[in-house]
Amino acid sequence: MTLLACHDLVVGWGEHSVLSDIDLEVQPNEILALLGRSGCGKSTLLRTLCGLLPPLSGEVVLFDRPLYAIGREERERLMRRIGVAFQQDALFSSMNIEDNVMLPLRELTRLPGSVMREMVRMRLELVGLANLAHRLPAHISGGQRKRAALARASILDPEIIFCDEPTAGLDPVLTADIDATLIKFRDVLGCTIVTVTHELESIRATADRAIMLAKGHVAATGTIEQLTQSRDETVFEFFHARTG
């Protein structure tokens, strides 16, 4: 089963095309990395795939339904089956970590408060933040805020989580923490993850497959090993020039 696919996709802003002729599929229980140089259109593509930015043309199929061609109510139901973690953690500064993570449960379910708190407790334990539940976002580190945002994105047990640069601005130790969290989501929660990144170490640590974007198109698709061995000039430079 393909969870997400797009065909002949053109994405951009206004009338300006950023990427074109995009075809991809996302399979269950994989971590798929969208990678490429800064400004290549990774985040724009992610926003279109997760329902936040209509394509200029082409089709996004989410859970076998055309995401941008269905009615509003059906689209909202589909959107409840995904989670999104933005590059900026987007936590509410006036709410503690527990309340931030609980927010989707309060907005979209009618569960008893005790059940919601237990769900949040378990999710915070999974991401290593159980002891920080009552801290405000300003009183925890950047890496901890990223993990809290991932906990919130996953609290409704979505089938797919979209992550925009989850390790951006973090040092190698904190980056490794986020990478481990994404792997836990795949292995423990059975979640599929589509992540935008340009961090080579994170790509190698987490991604089952990668799609490399360059010059407005898909430059390569495959496992990390396949892309690393590619003789395409653009792909080779991305994986080797910075370490050579």
N, C-alpha and C positions, 0 to 999 in steps of 0.2 A: 504493500500500500504506500502510495506517495502522499505525504501530509500536505506538501506545498509544492506548487510548480508555477512557472511563468513561461509564457510563449511570446516570442517576438516583442518583448517588452521594451518600451522607450520611456525613460524617466528623466525628469528635470523640473525646472521651475518656470512658471509662465509658459512662454513659447520656446525657452532655451533648453535644448536637449543636452543632458549630461552623459547618459549611457543609452545605447541602442542595441537592437538585435539580441536581447538577453533571453537566453533559454536556460532554465535550471530546474532541478528537482531536489527536494529534501525528503530523506527517508526517515522512518521512525528510529528513535534512540541513537541518533548520531549527533556529533558536534560538527557543524559545517562552518568554516571560516570564510568570510568575504574579506579578501585582502588586496593590498595594493598601496601605492604611494599616497601621501596626503593629497586631497583634492581630486582623487580619481573617481569619486562618486559612490563610495562604499555606503556612507550613511544615507545618502539620498535613496539608493536602492533598498536599504533596510527599511526605511520609512514607508516605501511603497509596498514592500512585501508584507509589512505588519498592519497595513490598513490606514496609515496616517497621511499618505500623500498619493492621490490618484495618479496613475500613469498618464503620460501623454498619448500613448497608444499601446496596444497589446493587452494581455490578459494575465491576471493573477488568480490562480485556483487554490483555494484554501479548504482543506477537508472536502475535496471534490465539488466545491461550489465556487462560481465566479465571483470573487470578493467584491469587485466594483460594479457588478451588474445586477446584484440582488437587492431586494428591498431593505429599508433601514432596520426593521425589526429582526429580520433574519441575519443581517450583517452584525448587529449587536450581539446576537446569540453566538455567532462564530467568534467574535472578538473576546468573548468570555472564556474561550478555550485556549487563549494565548496569554502570554505575559510579556512585558516590555521593561527592560532596564536601560535607562538613558545614560549617555556619557556623563552628564552632570547628574548626580544621584537623585536629585529632585525630591529629597525628603523635606517634609514640612518642619521648619525650624522651631515652631511653637509646640510640637508634639514629640513625646518621647519615642524611643525606638519601637517599643511594643505597640503604641498607638499607630505609628506610621505603617508598620507591617500589617496591623489589623484592619487598616482602612478599606481595602477591597472587600473584606468579609462583611464589614458594616454596610458598605454601599450596595453590595450585590447579593447578599444572602440574608436569611432571617434566622440564623443560628442563634441559640442562647449565648449570652455573654460568656458564660463559663466554658462553653465549647470553643468559642473563638479564642479565648485566652489560652486554652490548652493547645490549640492548633498553632498559635503564634509561638508559644513556649517551645514546642517541638521543632518548629522551623528555625528558631533562633539557636537552638542546640545544634542543629545540623550545620549551621554556618559559623558556629563558634562564638555566638554573641549572647548566650543566655544570661550571662552575668551583667550585661549592659542594657537590659531591657528598659530600665527606667531612666537612662541617660538621654539628654537632649542631643540632637545631631552635632551641635557645636562642641560638645564635650567628648566626642570620640574622634578617632583618627580618620583620615581619608579612606584608607583601606577598609576600616570597619564600616564607614558609611556606604561604601560600594557593596559590601556583603549584606548590609541591612536592605539596600535597594534590591538586591537579588532575592533576598528572603521575601520582600513584599511582592516582587514580580512572580514568585512561585507559590504564593500562599493559597491560591485557588486550584493548585495542582494542574496547571495548564499542560497541554500536550506539546506546545512549542514555547520556548522563551527566546525572545529577540534581545540581544545585548549589543549596545553601541559603545565600542571602545571601553570595555569593562576594566581594563588595566591602565588606561591613560593616566599619566602623571604619577604613577606609583613606582616605588623603588623595587628592585628585584625580589626582595623578601615578601613584600605585600602583593606583588604580582603573582608570586607562587601561591599565596593564600587564595587569591581569586581563581586562579587556574584550578586549584584543588576543589574549590566550591563548585565550579562548573562540572567537573568530573563527577562529583557527588550527585549533582542534579541528574546527570545522565544515568549513573550506575545505581543510585539509591531510589530516586524518584521515577526513573524510567522516562525522563524528559528528553525531548529533542531540542537542541540549541543551535540557533543561527547567530553567529557573533561577528561583529566587525572589528578588525584589528590590523595593525601593521607591525606588531611586536613579534619578531621571529621566535623568541623563546616560548612565548605563549602559544603560538601556532604549533610549534613542535610538541609542546607538552599536552595539548588538549585536542587538537583537531583530528577527526577521522578523515575528513576530506576538506579540500579548499577550492575556492573559485577565485582566481586572480583577475583583477580588473586593471586595464591599462588602455590609454588612448581611446576611451569611450566605448570599449567593448570587453567581452570576456577574452582574456589572453590565454588562459589555461584552466583546466579543471582536472582534479585527480587527488590521490593521496599525497601527503606531504613528501613521501619518498619519491613519488613520480614527478612532482613539481621540482624537487631539489635536483633531480637528474635531467631535467628538461634542458634541451640545447637551444630553445627559443631565447633570443638575446635579452628580451625584456624580463622574462621569468628568471633566467640565469643571473642577471644583474641583481634582481631583488633578493635572491637567496644567497648570493655569494659575494657580491661586490663590497657589502658593508662589513664582511668579516675577513676578506681576503687581504 
